[in-house]
Amino acid sequence: MENQNEFLFADGPVPDLLLPDPRSEFYSEVTAVWNLPLGLKIRVLLKGHDFPEVAGCLELSHAPDLPLNVREPLQLSVGGITFLSTQVESWSLLG
């Protein structure tokens, strides 16, 4: 390949090379077990916490042990504020 003319390019749309997020299935399982919308923007009302309300993207701060056990509290975070799933009084999705 001495010059650029030797490369062949096909006309048409650029193929999507993004691989699926390997966490998506795990997040779906955790969401189903604890009924919490991981990865979505929410407002959370907390009990027994320094912050009574936080808003932002709900994330796991630590992955739960496997197999998933709903009796074990999840360690969650929103906007850098960490809390346990047992401290969640209520939540609502933000648009």
N, C-alpha and C positions, 0 to 999 in steps of 0.2 A: 504494500500500500504506500505508494510514493506520494500521493496527493489526496486531497479531500474528495476529488471526483470519484474515487473508487468506493466510497460508502454509498450504500443504497438506502434511500428513505422512501417510505410508502406515504402516499397521499391519504388524507382522512384525519379523523379526530385523534388526538393524543390518547393513548390507552391509560386507564387509571391504574397506577402502579402502587397505590396505597394498600398495604396489607390490613386486614381487619385487626382491631384492637384486641389483644389476647385477654384483656380484663373484662370485656363486654359480657361474656357468658357468666363469669364469676360475679360481676356486679348484678346481673339479672337474678342469679340465685340468691345473693344476699338481700336484694330488694324484695324478693318474694318471701323470704323467711322472716325478715324484720319489718316488712311493710314500710320501708324508707326509700325515697327516690335518690339513690346514689348517682352522682354526676350531674344532677339537675340544680338549677337555681331555685332556692326555697327561702322562706322565712320560718324560723324555728323559735318557738316559745320554750324556754328551759325552766326547770324547777331545781332548786338547790345548787345554783351556779351563780358566779359573780355577775354574769351577763344574763339578764332575764330574756333577752331576745337577740338573735343574730340573723343575718341575711347574707346569702351568697350561695356558692356551689357546695353542695354536700359531698364530702369525701371521707374515705376511711383514713384515719390517722395511723392505724395499725390493722393489718389483715387478721381476721379471726382464725382461730384454729379449725382444722378440718377433722372430722366432719362438722358441718355447721350445726350449731346448737343454739336455738332461740333463747335458752335460759342464760346463756353467757352474754353480758352486755358488749355491744360494739363500741370501739373507740373511734369517735367521729371528729370531724373538724369542719368548720365553715369560716372562711376568711382568716385562717390562722388561729381561731379560737377552738380549743379542743373540749370535748365533753363526751359523756357516755350516752348510749342509746336509752338507758333507763332514766336519764334526765330530760328527755324530750317529752314535753307536755302536749304539744301539738305542732303541726307544720302545715304550710300551704305553699303551693307552687307560685313562683313569680314569673310573670310574662316576659 
